[in-house]
Every structure is written in C-alpha cells, then in structure tokens.
Amino acid sequence: MKTLVITAHPDLPNSTVNKAWKERLSEEPGITIHDLYETYPDKQIDVDREQQLLLSHERIVFQFPFYWYSSPSLLKEWQDVVLTYGWAYGAQGTKLHGKDFMLAISTGGPEDAYRAGGYNHYSMSELTKPFQAMANLTGMRFLPSFVLQGVRALSEEKVKESAEALVAQIVSTR
Ligand SMILES: Cc1cc2nc3c(=O)[nH]c(=O)nc-3n(C[C@H](O)[C@H](O)[C@H](O)COP(=O)(O)O)c2cc1C
C-alpha cells in the first residue's frame, strides 16, 4: 500500500519534531513525502498535480504541528482547493473512496491539557472532528491519529523515538 504524507510546517528550518518526522519518513519505502510549504512558497496550489498525487496513493496522512487547535493555514487552503465537488464529494465525487486517512500531529500543550478540566478543555479526538468529517464525506477510512504532545520539553532521543513510532504506526496498518 502506497502512503502519501502531506506535511505542512510554515517554518521547517526551526522545527524539531516535524522536521525529524519528515526526514525519517522519507527514508521509508512505500512512503511519498509531500511538503506543501516547500512545494508552494507562493501558496498557489496546483490542483491537478495534487489530485494526481492522491489518486496514486492508497493511504493519505496529514502531518503538521497543531496551530490554534487545527492545522497550519496552507493545509486548510489545500483542502479548500483540492477536495472539489464532483471529485472528492458529491454524487460523482468518489475519487477518494476506500482510501485510508490518518493524522500525525505534534502539540506544544501536554497530553493532560487536552481533556475536560485541562487547560485546553477538549481532547484531540474532539478537536480533530473537522478532519474526521472530511474523511467521512470523502469516503475515506479515518485511522487512529498519531499525536505527540508536550513537545517543547522533549529530548532529542524522545523525538527520534517518536519518529520510529510514527513509522511503526503507519507500517502496522498497511
Ligand atoms: C501559530 C502557532 C499556534 C500554535 N497553536 C498551538 C495549539 O493550538 N495547541 C498546542 O498545543 N500548541 C500550539 N502551538 C505549538 C506548536 O504546536 C508546537 O510548537 C509544534 O507542535 C512543535 O513542532 P515542531 O518542532 O515541528 O515545530 C502553536 C505554535 C504556533 C507557532
């Protein structure tokens, strides 16, 4: 099964986690890494190219740092322009049907902040509902998310371990 990892980090040179994940994933056979901010520095997304990439992979992963309880904006723009009516949804919009979909997210806030009574109040499952709804409407199977939390305090070793765990999660559900 071919996996397309669409990664979106607006400041990759200063990234720790997403940079490490991207580097590790790019070594893995069967995985295509597609970096949106690198590909589109002018933010002009090539819709045909993106749709062809989606068609040639069976599993789609969105990989990003959590920004304001969602994704960085270019990934939202990607959704807006690539997932078109009659292609990704609507009666004739069946191109993504049957594909797997997964999220790989890093958050600054720690795990215990993401629950009722915690300072972010809501769980990651609750906050990622728009992605779950997107997968549902486009006929993709939403797989359990890979979430790494409290990333500001992580050692280099823990970051490396998380990259291995992310690969293992993708591979185990192949
Ligand atoms: C604009 C912006 C918004 C952010 N919003 C959140 C947020 O809503 N929740 C959170 O836990 N962390 C938030 N963070 C922290 C990032 O998620 C964190 O720095 C990132 O996951 C670290 O990954 P990296 O090492 O790849 O940059 C935000 C950071 C920035 C710059």
The ligand as an SDF file (V2000), in Angstrom:
LIG
                    3D

 31 33  0  0  0  0  0  0  0  0999 V2000
    0.9850   29.9590   15.4940 C   0  0  0  0  0  0  0  0  0  0  0  0
    1.1120   28.8240   16.4600 C   0  0  0  0  0  0  0  0  0  0  0  0
   -0.0330   28.2580   17.0080 C   0  0  0  0  0  0  0  0  0  0  0  0
    0.0760   27.1920   17.9060 C   0  0  0  0  0  0  0  0  0  0  0  0
   -1.0800   26.6490   18.4000 N   0  0  0  0  0  0  0  0  0  0  0  0
   -0.9940   25.6060   19.2630 C   0  0  0  0  0  0  0  0  0  0  0  0
   -2.1870   24.9990   19.7760 C   0  0  0  0  0  0  0  0  0  0  0  0
   -3.3130   25.3670   19.4500 O   0  0  0  0  0  0  0  0  0  0  0  0
   -2.0330   23.9770   20.6560 N   0  0  0  0  0  0  0  0  0  0  0  0
   -0.8130   23.4990   21.0340 C   0  0  0  0  0  0  0  0  0  0  0  0
   -0.7700   22.5560   21.8190 O   0  0  0  0  0  0  0  0  0  0  0  0
    0.3420   24.0360   20.5360 N   0  0  0  0  0  0  0  0  0  0  0  0
    0.2530   25.0660   19.6620 C   0  0  0  0  0  0  0  0  0  0  0  0
    1.4110   25.6110   19.1340 N   0  0  0  0  0  0  0  0  0  0  0  0
    2.7130   24.9510   19.4200 C   0  0  0  0  0  0  0  0  0  0  0  0
    3.0870   24.0100   18.2660 C   0  0  0  0  0  0  0  0  0  0  0  0
    2.1310   23.0150   18.0790 O   0  0  0  0  0  0  0  0  0  0  0  0
    4.4450   23.3630   18.5490 C   0  0  0  0  0  0  0  0  0  0  0  0
    5.3970   24.3940   18.6250 O   0  0  0  0  0  0  0  0  0  0  0  0
    4.7950   22.3730   17.4440 C   0  0  0  0  0  0  0  0  0  0  0  0
    3.9520   21.2480   17.5100 O   0  0  0  0  0  0  0  0  0  0  0  0
    6.2340   21.9270   17.5650 C   0  0  0  0  0  0  0  0  0  0  0  0
    6.5740   21.1780   16.4120 O   0  0  0  0  0  0  0  0  0  0  0  0
    7.9060   21.4850   15.5710 P   0  0  0  0  0  0  0  0  0  0  0  0
    9.0690   21.1510   16.4710 O   0  0  0  0  0  0  0  0  0  0  0  0
    7.8340   20.6330   14.3830 O   0  0  0  0  0  0  0  0  0  0  0  0
    7.8700   22.9570   15.2360 O   0  0  0  0  0  0  0  0  0  0  0  0
    1.3430   26.6890   18.2600 C   0  0  0  0  0  0  0  0  0  0  0  0
    2.5060   27.2800   17.7110 C   0  0  0  0  0  0  0  0  0  0  0  0
    2.3950   28.3300   16.8360 C   0  0  0  0  0  0  0  0  0  0  0  0
    3.6510   28.9440   16.2660 C   0  0  0  0  0  0  0  0  0  0  0  0
  1  2  1  0
  2  3  1  0
  2 30  2  0
  3  4  2  0
  4  5  1  0
  4 28  1  0
  5  6  2  0
  6  7  1  0
  6 13  1  0
  7  8  2  0
  7  9  1  0
  9 10  1  0
 10 11  2  0
 10 12  1  0
 12 13  2  0
 13 14  1  0
 14 15  1  0
 14 28  1  0
 15 16  1  0
 16 17  1  0
 16 18  1  0
 18 19  1  0
 18 20  1  0
 20 21  1  0
 20 22  1  0
 22 23  1  0
 23 24  1  0
 24 25  2  0
 24 26  1  0
 24 27  1  0
 28 29  2  0
 29 30  1  0
 30 31  1  0
M  END
$$$$
